[in-house]
Structures are given as structure tokens and as C-alpha cells.
Amino acid sequence: MAILNEEQLVSIEFDLEEMKKNKGRLDESWLAMFGSTIKIILQDMFGGPKVPVGIRGSRSDVNAFARTLGREKNYLESVARNGLDDPRTFKNKSKLEMAIKNFEGETGLIWPFK
């Protein structure tokens, strides 16, 4: 029986600057891959398996990514804790939507979840 340890995991790297340069060539498969990476990061944030992920780019782009990811986590936690119809969940959803709008405006990239 073989055991996979952390050192053997391949890290996932995203360069926001590179993605912005190639924006015209980004398609649905790229969006699915970006969404899958965000899903992996969120699973890690909720105690799931740890996969090394690196996000590169300008400070403002990386900050916008981190803020949006944090808002995504807050919204999911609120849904789990309070349900979809709770005012706190609506408030978190509104904050997430604003963070997505800011991320897309800052980077020119599409956030894969709406």
C-alpha cells in the first residue's frame, strides 16, 4: 500500500497578471478550472484536505481575490448556520456580491460563482 504525503502533492499556481494578459483567450474550461481551484481553497478553509495553492499578481489583485474568497466563505458559513432565508445570510450575500463586483472591476476577470 502506497501513502501519499504532503510533499508529493502538486501545488496549484494562479498568476492573476498572466490571466489578465490572456483574458481574450480564457474560455469555459479555464473558468471551470478557476472555479475548481476556488472550491479546493474553500474546502481547505472548512477543514478539508490541504492542497498547496499559490496566487500571484499585483498586490491589489491578490487582495481583491482574498477579500472575495473570504466573503465566499462567510456566505457559505451563514447559509449553513442560518439558512438561505435569514437576514444575516442576505447581508453576507450582499457583501459577497459587492466583493465579486470589486474583484471583476479590479482584475477584469470573471469570478466563477454567481
C-alpha positions, 0 to 999 in steps of 0.5 A: 500500500502506497501513502501519499504525503504532503510533499508529493502533492502538486501545488496549484499556481494562479498568476492573476497578471498572466490571466489578465494578459490572456483574458481574450483567450480564457474560455469555459474550461479555464473558468471551470478550472478557476472555479475548481481551484476556488472550491479546493481553497474553500474546502481547505478553509472548512477543514478539508484536505490541504492542497498547496495553492499559490496566487500571484499578481499585483498586490491589489489583485491578490487582495481583491481575490482574498477579500472575495474568497473570504466573503465566499466563505462567510456566505457559505458559513451563514447559509449553513448556520442560518439558512438561505432565508435569514437576514444575516445570510442576505447581508453576507450575500450582499457583501459577497456580491459587492466583493465579486463586483470589486474583484471583476472591476479590479482584475477584469476577470470573471469570478466563477460563482454567481 
